[in-house]
Amino acid sequence: MDILAKAREFETRKLSFRSASDRILASREAKNLILSLNEIYKQSKEDQIMDLMKRLTETKRKIEKKLYKMPKV
């Protein structure tokens, strides 16, 4: 279950992204983790995995909110 460790590490990582490309990469990483966790959840139906996916989704939304709020140059 390497995916669970990666997801927990992403969740505890400090989210201070300086550039738009950093935010884009973080958003893509979160999306990939969520989709991978979803595949595991489909088979195991563990509530802990669902809670982790919900927290990652909220973090992803925050990142995207900051990303799309940026002024276009």
Sine and cosine of phi, psi and omega as CSV:
sin_phi,cos_phi,sin_psi,cos_psi,sin_omega,cos_omega
0.00,0.00,0.86,0.51,0.02,-1.00
-0.93,0.36,-0.47,0.88,0.00,-1.00
-0.89,0.46,-0.66,0.75,0.01,-1.00
-0.89,0.46,-0.65,0.76,0.02,-1.00
-0.91,0.41,-0.67,0.75,0.04,-1.00
-0.90,0.45,-0.66,0.75,-0.01,-1.00
-0.91,0.42,-0.67,0.74,0.02,-1.00
-0.92,0.38,-0.59,0.81,0.04,-1.00
-0.92,0.40,-0.67,0.75,0.04,-1.00
-0.89,0.46,-0.64,0.77,-0.03,-1.00
-0.91,0.42,-0.59,0.81,-0.05,-1.00
-1.00,0.00,-0.14,0.99,0.00,-1.00
-0.92,0.39,0.59,-0.81,0.04,-1.00
-0.95,0.32,0.78,-0.62,-0.10,-0.99
-0.98,-0.22,0.93,0.36,0.08,-1.00
-0.87,-0.49,0.99,0.10,-0.05,-1.00
-1.00,0.01,0.79,-0.62,-0.08,-1.00
-0.99,0.11,-0.60,0.80,-0.09,-1.00
-0.89,-0.46,0.25,-0.97,0.01,-1.00
-0.91,0.41,-0.58,0.81,0.00,-1.00
-0.91,0.40,-0.56,0.83,0.07,-1.00
-0.90,0.43,-0.65,0.76,0.01,-1.00
-0.91,0.40,-0.65,0.76,0.01,-1.00
-0.90,0.45,-0.71,0.71,0.01,-1.00
-0.89,0.46,-0.66,0.75,0.01,-1.00
-0.91,0.41,-0.64,0.77,0.02,-1.00
-0.90,0.43,-0.67,0.75,0.03,-1.00
-0.92,0.40,-0.64,0.77,0.03,-1.00
-0.89,0.45,-0.68,0.73,0.02,-1.00
-0.89,0.46,-0.67,0.74,0.01,-1.00
-0.88,0.48,-0.71,0.71,0.01,-1.00
-0.89,0.45,-0.64,0.77,0.03,-1.00
-0.90,0.43,-0.67,0.74,-0.01,-1.00
-0.89,0.46,-0.70,0.71,0.00,-1.00
-0.91,0.42,-0.62,0.79,0.04,-1.00
-0.92,0.40,-0.67,0.74,0.04,-1.00
-0.90,0.43,-0.56,0.83,0.02,-1.00
-0.90,0.44,-0.63,0.78,0.04,-1.00
-0.90,0.44,-0.63,0.77,0.05,-1.00
-0.92,0.38,-0.66,0.75,-0.03,-1.00
-0.89,0.45,-0.59,0.80,-0.01,-1.00
-0.85,0.52,-0.54,0.84,-0.03,-1.00
-1.00,-0.02,-0.59,0.81,-0.12,-0.99
-0.99,-0.14,-0.48,0.88,-0.01,-1.00
0.84,0.54,0.60,0.80,0.02,-1.00
-1.00,0.06,0.71,-0.70,-0.02,-1.00
-0.92,0.40,-0.49,0.87,0.00,-1.00
-0.89,0.45,-0.62,0.79,0.01,-1.00
-0.93,0.37,-0.65,0.76,0.04,-1.00
-0.89,0.45,-0.67,0.74,0.03,-1.00
-0.89,0.45,-0.65,0.76,0.04,-1.00
-0.90,0.43,-0.66,0.75,0.04,-1.00
-0.89,0.45,-0.63,0.78,0.02,-1.00
-0.90,0.43,-0.68,0.74,0.02,-1.00
-0.91,0.41,-0.65,0.76,0.03,-1.00
-0.91,0.41,-0.60,0.80,0.04,-1.00
-0.90,0.43,-0.66,0.75,0.03,-1.00
-0.90,0.43,-0.66,0.75,0.05,-1.00
-0.89,0.45,-0.66,0.75,0.02,-1.00
-0.89,0.46,-0.66,0.75,0.02,-1.00
-0.90,0.44,-0.63,0.78,0.04,-1.00
-0.89,0.45,-0.69,0.73,0.02,-1.00
-0.88,0.47,-0.71,0.70,-0.03,-1.00
-0.93,0.36,-0.54,0.84,0.04,-1.00
-0.89,0.46,-0.70,0.72,0.04,-1.00
-0.92,0.39,-0.58,0.81,-0.03,-1.00
-0.92,0.40,-0.73,0.69,-0.07,-1.00
-0.99,0.14,-0.22,0.98,0.04,-1.00
-0.99,0.13,-0.25,0.97,-0.06,-1.00
-0.90,0.43,0.62,-0.79,0.05,-1.00
-0.94,0.34,0.62,-0.79,0.01,-1.00
-1.00,0.10,0.71,-0.70,-0.02,-1.00
-0.96,-0.29,0.00,0.00,0.00,0.00
